[in-house]
Each structure stands twice: as C-alpha cells, then as structure tokens.
Amino acid sequence: MLQNIRDNSQGWIAKTIIGVIVVLMALTGFDAIIQSTSNSQNAADVNGEKITQSSLNAAVDMQRRQLIQQFGKDFDASLLDDKLLRQASLDSLVDRTLLLQGAKEAGMGFSDASLDQLILQTPAFQVDGKFNAARFDQILQQQGMGRMEFRERLKQDVLVSQLQASLAASNFVTDAELENFVRLDKQTRDFASQTIHIDTKSIDISDDELKAYYDEHKDQYMSPEQVVVEYVELRKESFFAQAEASDEELQALYQKEIANLAEQRRAAHILLEVNDKLSDEQAKAKLAEVAERLKQGEDFAKLAEEVSQDPGSASNGGDLGFAGPGVYDPEFEKSLYALKKDEVSAPVRSSFGWHLIKLLDVQAPEVPSFDSLKAKLEREVKAQQVEQRFVEAAKELEEASFEASDLAQPAQELGLQVQTSGAFGREGGEGVAANRQVVQAAFSPEVLEDGANSGAIELDPDTTLVLRVKEHKKPTLLPLEEVSAGIRDTLSRKKASEAAKAEGEALLAQLRDGGASGKDWKVVEAATRSQEGVEPEVLQALFRMAKPEDGKSSFAGLTLNNGDYVVLRLDGVGQAKAELSAEEKTSYRRFLASRAGQQDFAAYREQLKESADIERF
C-alpha cells in the first residue's frame, strides 16, 4: 500500500494538488487555512453575527471584576466556577446581540454628537464639575478599555435602553388595577414575635466532625490560583532625555506661536431673529428704527436689554465679551473688525438674523517672551522625535520578546529593567495587575501554559509592556489546621440554628394547640411593608400569612439569615383609609407601568431567542 501511495504521488495530478496547497499556504499561512474551516476564534453565532472568543474573555473578566467589587476585597474569586461564569457571560452576550439586532430593526439610533455630550456630562468623568480627559482615560484604563471600545459599548447600552423604554412607554394601568394594588400595598399588620437566639457556646464539635466536613467540602478550601509575572515596561517619557532641540527649531516654533496671537475685541450687539413671526424685511426695518433711536442719543445697552432677542447677552446690555478672529459669523466678524472703538455698525445680516454691532474695547495681544515659552517649545519639538522613537522601540520590544526565551535579552537591548509584580489572581491585583489586559495576557494559554512572552500590551498611550509568567501558583488544598477554626464556626452555627429551630417549632405546635407561651411577646401594631425596626425577612413572612379569623390569631415561624428562629403571631390585618393624593396616584401608575414594561421587555427578549438562529461553539 505504501508503495502505491509513493507511486501515485509522483503523478502530475498529485503534483498539481500539492502545488495548489503550497501556494495557498504561502499566501494565507497554514493557520489561516485551518481557521477558515473552523470556528476556533468564535464563541457563538447569532443570526449570522459572530461573538468572538476575545469578546467572551473580556465579558468574563468584567463579570469577575464586578463580583469582586460587589462582595469586597475579601471575596475569594478562586471559588468562582469558571465554566459557569463563561456560560453566564456568553448568555449575556447572546441576549445583548439579539437586543441590538432588535433595536436596529426597530429603527433605533443615537447620534455621535449626542454620545459625545453624554460622555462629557457623565459625573464620573468630571473634575470640579468639568469633563477631565485624564480622569476619563484613568477610568477606562481600570476597566481595560480604549476610548473607541468604550464609545461603542456606551452606544450599544443607549440603544438597548431606548428599546426597553419604548416598550415601557406603551404600557398603561387601569383604575381597577391601581386600586387593587394600592389596597394590598397599604395593608398593615398587627403582630407579635418571639426570637429564639442561637447559642454557639453550648455547642461541641468533635475532631471527627471537623474532618468529615473538611473531606466533604474540599472544593471550598482550595488556595486561589495566582501568578507572579516579570515584565519590561517602556515609557514614552524616558525618551525625552535622548531627544534634542536646536535653537533654530525653537525660534521657528516660537515665531509660529506668536504669529497666531491676535488682538481681542469686545463686542456688544442687538439681535433680531428672522423666523415665521418676523420676516427678513420686517427684521431689517425694525432694526433700522433701533439704529435711528441710537442716533438720537439713546443708550446702546438699554436698547439691547429692551429689543435684543439674544437671551445670552440681552440682559447684559448685549455684551459678548472679548474674542479673537474666527469666533463669530463671517459677516458679523467682518463688520466688527471694520469698527473703531465705541462705533456702531449699520445693520448686518448673519445666519442668526439682523445685528447692530458696537465695538466696546480693543485688547492688544500679549506677546510672551522666548524665554518664558522655551521649556514648552522644547518639549513640543522633542515630542515629535519621542513619538517616533517610542513607536519604533515598542515594535523592537515586541519583536525581541517574541524571539527570546525570557525578558532579560529584550530588556538589555533596549536599556530597560525587568520588574516583578506581586502575586495576583484572575480578578487582578495592584500595580500593573490592575489593568485587565495584563491579567488577560498573564492567564492566556500561550503565556501561562506554554511559558511564552506576551505580545506588547498598551497600558495607556504613553506606556507599553511585555510580560511573562515567573511563578504559577496552582490551587492547592489548604491543610485542615489552617481552616479548622472556620469549619468549627460553620458547624457550631449550623447546630445552634437547628437547636433554635427545634425549640421554635415546639413552641409553634404548642401555640396552635391553644397553649400559652411563657415568654414575653414583642408587639408591633399597624406594621407596614417597610416598617422600620423589623427585619425584611420577618416582614416578608408576615405579609404572606393569611388573614386570621375574627377574634383569633394565626402563627408562623422562620429561620433568619443569622440562624435565629422567629415565632410570629398575626393578630389582625388593617387597611389604610386615607385617600391617595393625585401625586401619589401618579407615582403608583408610573411604578406599575414600569413593572409591566419590564415584564414586556423580558417577554420580548424571550421571543427574540425563540425565533433566532443561535449556534454556540
């Protein structure tokens, strides 16, 4: 058989096929050929739209970070089931893709200008009430996002919100629905309670019980998976010391700088707008009348307050403040720069309407000295050189790191130092580990399992690094002696809670049989659903209890989250008699409509899923 293969491989057909394969491999690469026939780079397909593995990885990292932020720094992220986390994240991405497709089909849209305004007005991106670019970049860096990625994400969020709002806005509430809900919501409960507290001090836990619980729950007592990475960091700032700026370059830039300086003119104006109420000719004629009043000696500022239709300046006598060239409408500016101080123009037509312009003052430009600008100019000249050198060095670092077996050689070639991070897990850490891209790269199969150097990671526009894993701390079972105190506390609370429940249920049985309780009851009258001083768990159980028969009480019991057992005695159900105000009715209607809208949105989302062509890889 082998001989037949050898013979056939010498034929012209076989040679032609092999030649085609070689050409394809040369043009596209072997990996491309393999990947073109698989979905290794994709996590799912939703109606023909791909969800990539990189998008899924980013979503998993974000979900993990949110959980850590929610539960605090003491939360052990290693306890998270990665498989379940990836599944939940993928489900979320599929839902999001379907909703975005639905929003597109419904004609939802949001302009780039509106998106910019939304970003500028976001309080988290502001310092002293104003948008701060550095603050913006800092927050995005913490989330591992670039500006464009964030804009796209925000735009998608807005579209989904628009879709949800459109469904909510279509709901209405009838008077009968409102009355029924209010009647239930305004109910009160007259009740009493007894609390049987747990007593952990009286509980004995044997060594055998500790060992048995430890053996049964070993997955809860694993050390977190962590890595320690080595990294080489390239900073743009470090290249400024190597850059040079000649006197000729500095002088040329200085002349260019001061050439842009221009005198500032302080203008005031009276504006009459052209609209459906006032035609062009009418506005011009009316403004001519105002000009005539000025010639007769009336004050410009007072006339501006009386006549001008510019709300921004009319109350200030038409004063627009100082401004340089290029600020105003071209026709407005042409007339302004033809005036002498205190002179008033003839009526001028601009894109805003008809103006009378007065030149209040002229301010000569302040020309700074060369010495005062030298440091700034020097940095600007050097910045161009630094930018070029930084880009080249970043490329050199990535190429050298790709070819090297460690980071010592790339660091030496570029005159950099190899630094070492602290240990961190998949949730991230401090320093460079606070960057999501760093964490993602450190735990990637190529870096973590294969021991390769990472590609270049851009922490921010001025910083690039390459890393490799120095130490991989895999999850290991913690010794019993390290966790025995926690296990003992868990078992003690469990047994104490069981004892409190047994005592409480015995008391309940006694009360339901008509017996009396020897303990004092804590009585609360006319308790509402949000009654202060009563645990939410107790209130929920209380309002689930059926209305007792006249003259009798009903009983129930529940275990609180802290292990205590509460016995409840419901004595009566009351109904608020006060009429709702118009404002309260409106508030209730909005709440009920919103709740119905949320239900409709959930149903719409399920409908999209049912009719969608979804394939998971």
C-alpha positions in Angstrom: 0.0 0.0 0.0 2.8 2.4 0.9 4.4 1.7 -2.4 1.1 2.6 -4.2 1.0 5.9 -2.4 4.6 6.7 -3.4 3.9 5.8 -7.0 0.7 7.9 -7.2 2.4 10.8 -5.5 4.8 11.0 -8.5 1.9 11.6 -11.0 1.0 15.0 -12.5 -2.4 15.2 -10.7 -0.8 14.8 -7.3 1.9 17.3 -8.1 -0.8 19.8 -9.2 -2.7 19.4 -5.9 0.4 19.7 -3.8 1.4 22.9 -5.8 -2.0 24.5 -5.1 -1.7 23.7 -1.4 1.8 25.2 -1.3 0.6 28.4 -3.0 -2.4 28.7 -0.6 -0.1 28.2 2.4 2.3 30.9 1.1 -0.5 33.4 0.5 -2.6 32.9 3.6 -0.5 30.9 6.1 -1.2 27.4 7.4 -3.1 28.7 10.4 -5.4 30.7 8.2 -6.3 27.6 6.2 -7.1 25.7 9.4 -9.0 28.5 10.9 -11.1 29.2 7.8 -12.7 25.8 8.2 -13.4 26.1 11.9 -14.9 28.4 14.5 -12.0 28.3 16.9 -12.0 32.2 17.1 -15.7 32.4 17.8 -17.8 31.6 20.8 -21.3 31.8 19.1 -23.2 32.8 16.1 -26.4 34.9 16.5 -28.4 35.2 13.3 -25.2 35.3 11.3 -23.5 37.8 13.7 -20.3 36.3 15.3 -19.5 36.6 19.0 -15.7 36.2 19.2 -13.7 34.4 21.9 -11.9 37.6 22.7 -15.3 39.4 23.4 -16.3 36.5 25.6 -13.0 36.6 27.5 -13.4 40.4 28.1 -17.0 39.8 29.3 -15.8 37.1 31.7 -13.1 39.4 33.1 -15.6 42.2 33.5 -18.1 39.9 35.3 -15.4 38.7 37.6 -14.4 42.3 38.5 -18.0 43.3 39.1 -18.5 40.4 41.5 -15.3 41.3 43.4 -16.4 44.9 43.6 -19.8 43.8 44.9 -18.6 41.4 47.6 -15.4 43.3 48.6 -11.7 42.6 48.6 -12.1 39.6 51.0 -14.1 37.8 48.3 -12.2 34.7 47.1 -12.5 34.8 43.3 -11.0 31.3 43.1 -14.2 29.9 44.4 -16.0 31.0 41.2 -16.8 28.2 38.8 -15.1 29.4 35.5 -17.3 27.2 33.4 -20.5 28.6 34.9 -19.0 32.2 34.7 -18.2 31.8 31.0 -21.6 30.3 30.3 -23.4 33.2 32.1 -21.2 35.7 30.2 -21.9 34.1 26.9 -25.7 34.0 27.6 -25.5 37.8 28.4 -23.6 38.5 25.1 -26.2 36.5 23.1 -29.0 38.4 24.8 -27.2 41.7 24.1 -26.6 40.8 20.5 -30.3 39.9 20.0 -31.5 43.2 21.6 -29.1 45.2 19.5 -30.4 43.5 16.4 -34.0 44.2 17.6 -33.1 47.9 18.2 -31.7 48.1 14.7 -34.7 46.5 13.2 -36.9 48.9 15.1 -35.0 51.9 13.7 -33.4 53.0 17.0 -30.5 55.4 16.6 -28.2 57.7 18.6 -26.0 60.3 17.0 -22.3 60.6 17.6 -22.8 64.2 18.8 -25.3 63.1 21.4 -22.9 60.4 22.5 -20.2 62.9 23.0 -22.5 65.1 25.1 -23.4 62.1 27.2 -19.7 61.4 27.9 -18.9 65.0 28.7 -21.8 65.2 31.1 -21.1 62.0 33.0 -20.1 63.0 36.6 -17.6 60.1 36.9 -15.5 61.7 34.1 -15.6 65.2 35.6 -13.3 67.1 37.9 -14.7 70.2 39.6 -17.8 69.9 37.5 -16.0 69.8 34.2 -15.0 66.9 31.9 -11.4 65.8 32.5 -9.7 63.8 29.8 -7.1 62.4 32.2 -9.8 61.2 34.6 -11.7 59.7 31.6 -8.7 57.7 30.5 -7.9 56.6 34.0 -11.3 55.1 34.5 -11.2 53.4 31.1 -7.7 52.0 31.8 -9.0 50.5 35.1 -11.7 48.7 33.0 -9.2 47.7 30.4 -11.0 49.6 27.6 -9.9 52.0 25.0 -11.8 55.2 24.1 -13.4 53.8 20.9 -14.3 50.5 22.6 -16.0 52.5 25.4 -17.9 54.7 22.9 -19.2 51.6 21.1 -20.2 49.9 24.4 -22.0 53.1 25.6 -23.8 53.5 22.2 -25.0 49.9 22.5 -26.2 50.5 26.1 -28.1 53.5 24.9 -29.8 51.6 22.1 -30.8 48.8 24.4 -32.2 51.4 26.9 -34.2 53.1 24.1 -35.7 49.7 23.1 -36.6 49.0 26.7 -38.0 52.4 27.3 -40.2 52.2 24.1 -41.8 49.0 25.5 -42.3 50.5 28.9 -43.9 53.7 27.5 -46.5 51.6 25.7 -48.0 50.3 29.0 -50.9 51.8 30.9 -52.7 51.0 34.2 -56.4 50.9 34.7 -58.2 52.4 37.7 -59.2 48.9 38.9 -55.6 47.7 38.7 -54.4 50.7 40.6 -57.0 50.4 43.3 -56.2 46.7 43.8 -52.5 47.2 44.1 -52.8 50.2 46.5 -55.2 48.2 48.7 -52.6 45.5 49.0 -49.7 47.8 49.3 -51.3 49.9 52.0 -52.3 46.9 54.2 -51.0 46.9 57.7 -50.4 44.0 60.2 -50.9 43.8 63.9 -48.4 41.2 65.1 -46.2 40.0 67.9 -42.9 38.0 67.8 -40.6 35.9 69.8 -37.0 35.4 68.8 -35.0 32.3 69.9 -31.4 33.2 69.5 -28.7 30.7 68.6 -26.2 29.8 71.3 -22.9 28.6 69.7 -21.1 28.5 73.1 -23.1 25.5 74.2 -22.3 23.5 71.0 -19.4 21.0 71.0 -17.8 20.0 67.7 -15.7 16.9 67.7 -12.5 16.4 65.7 -14.2 13.7 63.7 -17.0 16.1 62.7 -14.4 18.6 61.6 -12.6 16.1 59.5 -15.8 14.7 57.9 -17.0 18.2 56.9 -13.5 19.1 55.6 -13.4 15.9 53.5 -16.9 16.5 52.1 -16.3 20.2 51.2 -12.6 20.2 50.0 -13.5 22.3 46.9 -14.3 25.2 49.3 -10.8 25.1 50.9 -8.6 25.5 47.9 -6.0 28.2 47.7 -6.6 30.8 45.0 -4.9 30.4 41.6 -2.3 33.1 41.3 0.6 34.2 39.1 3.7 36.3 39.6 4.8 38.0 36.4 8.0 39.5 35.2 7.6 42.5 32.9 9.5 45.1 30.9 7.9 48.5 30.8 8.5 51.0 28.1 7.6 54.6 28.9 7.4 57.4 26.4 8.7 59.9 29.0 12.1 58.2 29.2 12.9 59.2 25.6 12.7 62.9 26.2 16.2 62.9 27.7 17.6 61.4 24.4 15.8 63.9 22.1 17.4 67.2 21.0 16.0 70.6 20.0 18.2 73.1 18.1 17.9 76.9 18.6 16.8 77.2 15.0 13.9 74.8 15.6 12.9 76.6 18.8 13.0 80.0 17.2 10.9 78.8 14.2 8.3 77.3 16.5 8.3 80.5 18.7 7.6 82.7 15.7 4.8 80.4 14.6 3.4 80.5 18.2 3.3 84.3 18.4 2.1 84.7 14.8 -1.2 83.1 15.9 -1.7 85.7 18.6 -4.3 88.4 17.6 -5.9 91.3 19.2 -9.1 90.6 21.2 -12.2 92.7 20.5 -15.0 93.2 23.0 -18.3 93.4 21.1 -21.9 94.1 22.0 -24.9 93.6 19.7 -28.6 93.9 19.3 -30.1 90.9 17.5 -33.4 90.5 15.8 -34.1 86.9 14.6 -35.7 86.1 11.3 -38.5 83.5 11.8 -42.1 82.7 10.9 -43.2 85.6 13.1 -40.7 88.2 11.7 -39.7 88.2 8.0 -36.3 89.3 6.8 -37.5 92.7 5.6 -39.5 93.3 8.8 -36.5 92.5 11.0 -34.3 94.8 8.9 -36.8 97.6 9.1 -37.3 97.2 12.8 -33.6 97.2 13.4 -33.3 100.4 11.3 -35.7 102.0 13.7 -33.5 101.0 16.6 -30.5 102.5 14.8 -32.4 105.7 14.5 -33.0 105.8 18.2 -29.3 105.3 18.8 -28.6 108.3 16.6 -31.0 110.3 18.7 -28.8 109.6 21.8 -30.4 106.5 23.4 -28.1 104.2 25.3 -27.0 101.0 23.4 -27.0 98.8 26.5 -30.5 99.8 27.5 -31.8 99.3 23.9 -30.2 95.8 23.9 -32.0 94.9 27.1 -35.3 96.1 25.6 -35.0 94.9 22.0 -32.4 92.2 21.5 -33.5 88.6 21.0 -30.2 87.1 22.1 -31.0 85.6 25.6 -27.4 85.1 26.4 -26.4 88.8 26.1 -29.5 90.9 26.2 -29.7 91.1 30.0 -26.1 92.2 30.0 -26.6 95.1 27.6 -25.7 93.0 24.6 -22.1 92.5 25.8 -20.4 89.4 24.2 -17.1 89.8 26.0 -13.6 89.7 24.4 -13.0 87.3 21.5 -10.4 86.9 18.7 -10.8 86.1 15.0 -12.7 83.1 13.9 -15.2 83.1 16.7 -18.2 84.9 15.1 -20.2 84.5 12.0 -18.1 85.8 9.0 -20.4 88.7 8.2 -20.6 89.7 11.8 -16.8 89.5 12.2 -16.2 91.5 9.0 -18.3 94.4 10.3 -16.8 94.1 13.9 -13.2 94.5 12.6 -14.2 97.5 10.5 -15.3 99.4 13.5 -13.4 101.9 15.7 -13.8 101.9 19.5 -17.4 103.0 20.6 -18.5 103.0 17.0 -21.8 101.2 16.0 -22.2 99.4 12.7 -25.0 99.6 10.2 -27.5 96.7 10.2 -25.6 93.5 9.5 -27.2 90.2 8.2 -25.8 87.0 9.6 -27.0 83.4 9.7 -28.7 84.3 13.0 -30.6 87.3 11.9 -30.0 91.1 11.8 -27.5 92.8 14.1 -26.4 96.2 15.3 -22.8 95.8 16.5 -20.9 98.1 18.8 -17.1 97.8 19.5 -16.7 98.4 23.2 -12.9 97.8 23.6 -9.8 96.5 21.9 -7.2 94.5 23.7 -3.8 94.2 22.2 -2.3 90.7 22.2 0.2 89.9 25.0 3.3 88.5 23.3 5.2 86.2 25.7 9.0 86.3 25.6 11.0 83.5 24.1 12.5 82.5 27.5 9.0 82.2 29.1 8.0 79.7 26.3 11.3 77.9 25.8 10.6 74.9 28.0 7.2 74.4 26.3 8.6 74.9 22.9 11.5 72.5 23.6 9.1 69.8 24.7 6.9 70.3 21.6 10.0 69.9 19.3 11.2 66.9 21.2 7.7 65.3 21.3 7.8 64.5 17.6 11.1 62.8 17.9 10.0 61.0 21.1 6.7 59.8 19.5 8.6 58.3 16.5 11.3 56.7 18.8 8.6 55.3 21.2 6.7 53.6 18.3 10.0 52.1 17.0 11.1 51.0 20.5 7.7 49.4 21.2 8.0 47.4 17.9 11.6 46.4 18.8 10.4 45.3 22.2 7.6 43.1 20.8 9.9 41.6 18.2 12.7 40.9 20.6 10.3 39.4 23.2 8.8 37.2 20.6 12.1 35.7 19.6 13.6 35.5 23.2 13.1 32.7 25.8 12.9 35.3 28.6 12.8 39.0 29.1 16.5 39.6 30.0 17.7 39.9 26.5 14.9 42.4 25.3 15.5 44.4 28.4 19.2 44.6 27.8 18.8 45.5 24.1 16.6 48.5 25.0 18.3 49.5 28.2 15.3 48.6 30.4 14.9 46.8 33.7 13.0 43.5 34.3 10.4 44.2 37.0 8.4 41.7 39.1 4.8 42.0 40.1 3.1 40.8 43.3 1.0 37.7 43.2 -2.4 38.2 41.7 -5.4 36.0 40.5 -7.8 36.2 37.6 -9.6 39.0 39.3 -6.5 41.2 39.1 -4.5 43.0 41.7 -2.4 46.1 42.4 0.0 47.9 40.2 0.2 46.6 36.6 -2.2 43.8 37.7 -4.9 46.4 38.0 -5.0 46.5 34.2 -7.4 44.0 32.6 -5.2 43.4 29.6 -2.3 42.5 31.8 -4.4 39.9 33.7 -5.9 38.6 30.5 -2.4 38.2 28.9 -1.0 36.6 32.1 -3.7 33.9 32.2 -3.7 33.2 28.5 -2.8 29.7 27.4 0.3 30.9 25.5 1.8 32.7 28.4 0.5 30.6 31.3 0.8 27.1 29.9 3.3 27.4 27.1 5.7 29.8 29.0 5.9 32.3 26.2 6.4 36.1 26.4 3.3 38.1 25.8 2.7 40.5 23.0 3.1 44.2 23.5 0.4 45.5 25.9 -0.6 49.2 25.7 -1.4 50.3 29.3 -2.0 53.8 28.1 -0.9 55.9 25.1 2.4 56.6 26.9 3.2 53.1 28.3 3.7 49.7 26.7 4.9 46.5 28.4 5.7 42.8 27.7 5.3 40.2 30.4 5.9 36.5 31.1 4.8 34.3 34.0 7.6 33.9 36.6 5.6 31.7 39.0 2.3 29.9 38.7 0.6 29.1 42.0 -2.0 26.5 41.2 -4.9 25.9 43.5 -4.0 23.5 46.3 -6.0 22.0 49.2 -5.4 24.1 52.3 -4.3 22.0 55.4 -7.1 21.2 57.9 -5.3 23.0 60.7 -5.5 26.3 58.6 -9.2 26.1 58.1 -10.4 24.3 61.2 -11.4 27.4 63.0 -13.7 28.5 60.2 -15.2 24.9 59.9 -15.8 24.8 63.6 -17.6 28.1 63.5 -19.7 27.0 60.5 -20.7 23.7 62.2 -21.4 25.4 65.5 -23.7 28.0 63.9 -25.5 25.2 61.9 -26.1 23.1 65.0 -27.1 26.1 67.1 -29.6 27.1 64.4 -31.0 23.6 64.2 -31.5 23.6 68.0 -33.2 27.1 67.9 -35.5 25.9 65.1 -36.4 22.7 67.0 -37.3 24.9 70.1 -39.3 27.3 67.9 -41.3 24.6 66.2 -42.1 23.0 69.5 -43.4 26.4 70.7 -45.4 26.8 67.4 -47.1 23.4 67.9 -48.0 24.4 71.5 -49.5 27.7 70.4 -51.5 26.2 67.6 -53.0 23.7 70.0 -54.2 26.6 72.2 -51.4 26.5 74.7 -49.8 29.6 76.2 -46.3 30.9 75.8 -44.4 31.6 78.9 -42.2 34.2 77.2 -42.9 37.9 76.5 -44.0 38.8 73.0 -42.7 41.8 71.1 -45.8 43.6 69.9 -46.0 45.8 66.8 -49.2 47.5 65.7 -50.2 48.6 62.2 -46.9 47.5 60.7 -46.4 48.5 57.0 -44.4 46.6 54.4 -41.4 48.9 55.0 -41.8 49.0 58.8 -38.6 50.4 60.5 -37.0 48.2 63.2 -38.3 44.9 61.7 -36.1 42.6 59.7 -37.1 42.4 56.0 -37.3 38.6 56.2 -39.8 38.9 59.0 -41.9 41.4 57.1 -41.9 39.2 54.0 -43.1 36.2 56.0 -45.7 38.3 57.9 -47.3 39.7 54.8 -47.5 36.2 53.3 -49.6 34.9 56.3 -53.3 34.6 55.7 -55.7 36.9 57.5 -56.7 35.3 60.8 -60.3 34.6 61.8 -62.1 37.2 63.9 -61.0 37.0 67.5 -58.2 34.6 66.8 -54.5 34.7 65.9 -52.5 32.7 63.4 -48.9 31.6 63.8 -45.9 31.0 61.7 -42.1 30.6 62.1 -38.9 31.3 60.1 -35.2 31.0 60.4 -33.3 34.2 59.9 -30.1 34.5 57.9 -28.1 34.7 61.2 -29.5 31.4 62.4 -32.0 32.8 64.9 -35.6 31.4 64.8 -38.6 33.8 65.0 -42.1 32.8 66.0 -44.8 35.1 64.6 -48.3 35.8 65.9 -50.6 37.6 63.5 -53.4 39.3 65.4 -55.1 41.3 62.7 -55.0 42.9 59.2 -55.7 46.6 58.7 -56.5 48.7 55.7 -55.4 52.4 55.2 -58.5 54.6 54.9 -56.8 57.9 53.8 -57.4 58.8 50.1 -54.4 59.0 47.8 -53.3 62.4 46.6 -53.0 63.0 42.8 -49.2 62.9 43.1 -49.3 59.5 44.9 -51.7 58.1 42.2 -49.3 59.3 39.5 -46.4 57.7 41.3 -48.2 54.4 41.7 -49.2 54.4 38.0 -45.6 55.0 36.9 -44.4 52.2 39.1 -47.0 49.7 37.8 -46.4 50.8 34.2 -42.7 50.4 34.6 -43.1 46.9 36.2 -45.4 45.9 33.3 -42.8 47.3 30.9 -40.1 45.2 32.4 -42.3 42.1 32.1 -43.0 43.0 28.4 -39.3 43.6 27.8 -38.4 40.2 29.3 -41.1 38.5 27.1 -39.8 40.4 24.0 -36.3 39.1 24.8 -37.6 35.5 25.1 -39.4 36.0 21.8 -36.2 37.1 20.1 -34.4 34.0 21.5 -37.2 31.6 20.3 -37.1 33.0 16.7 -33.3 33.4 16.5 -30.8 31.1 14.8 -28.3 30.7 17.6 -25.2 28.4 17.4 -22.7 28.0 20.3 -19.2 26.7 19.6 
